[in-house]
Amino acid sequence: MADGKAEEIKGRIKEAAGDLMDNQDLKDSGRLDKASGKIKQAVEKGVDKVKDALKK
């Protein structure tokens, strides 16, 4: 899950930096990274559940 979480954190940082510098493009890019990270985490969690179910 580290990959998705890292991307979410990167997005939060970019969004905050865009907010501080009043840079809408950077803010939007941060939101996109943050959303992408959350999606990756959800997919990774689903894959883990499937793997666990197959082991039984």
C-alpha positions in Angstrom: 0.0 0.0 0.0 3.0 2.3 0.2 2.8 3.3 -3.4 -0.7 4.7 -3.2 -0.2 6.4 0.1 3.0 8.0 -1.2 1.1 9.4 -4.2 -1.7 10.7 -1.9 0.8 12.5 0.3 2.6 13.9 -2.7 -0.8 15.3 -3.9 -1.5 16.8 -0.5 1.9 18.6 -0.6 1.4 19.9 -4.2 -2.1 21.0 -3.4 -0.9 22.9 -0.3 2.0 24.5 -2.3 -0.4 25.6 -5.0 -2.7 27.1 -2.4 0.2 29.0 -0.8 1.6 30.3 -4.1 -1.9 30.9 -5.5 -1.1 28.6 -8.4 -4.3 26.9 -9.6 -2.5 24.5 -11.9 -0.4 23.1 -9.1 -3.4 22.9 -6.9 -5.3 20.9 -9.5 -2.3 18.6 -10.1 -2.2 17.9 -6.4 -5.8 17.1 -6.2 -5.4 14.7 -9.1 -2.4 13.0 -7.5 -4.3 12.7 -4.2 -7.3 11.1 -5.9 -5.0 8.8 -7.9 -3.3 7.7 -4.7 -6.6 6.9 -3.0 -7.7 4.9 -6.0 -4.5 2.9 -6.0 -4.9 2.2 -2.2 -8.4 0.9 -2.8 -7.3 -1.3 -5.7 -4.4 -2.6 -3.6 -6.7 -3.4 -0.7 -9.1 -5.3 -3.1 -6.2 -7.3 -4.5 -5.1 -8.2 -1.0 -8.6 -9.4 -0.1 -8.7 -11.5 -3.3 -5.3 -13.0 -2.5 -6.4 -13.8 1.1 -9.6 -15.4 -0.2 -7.7 -17.6 -2.6 -5.4 -18.8 0.1 -8.3 -20.4 2.0 
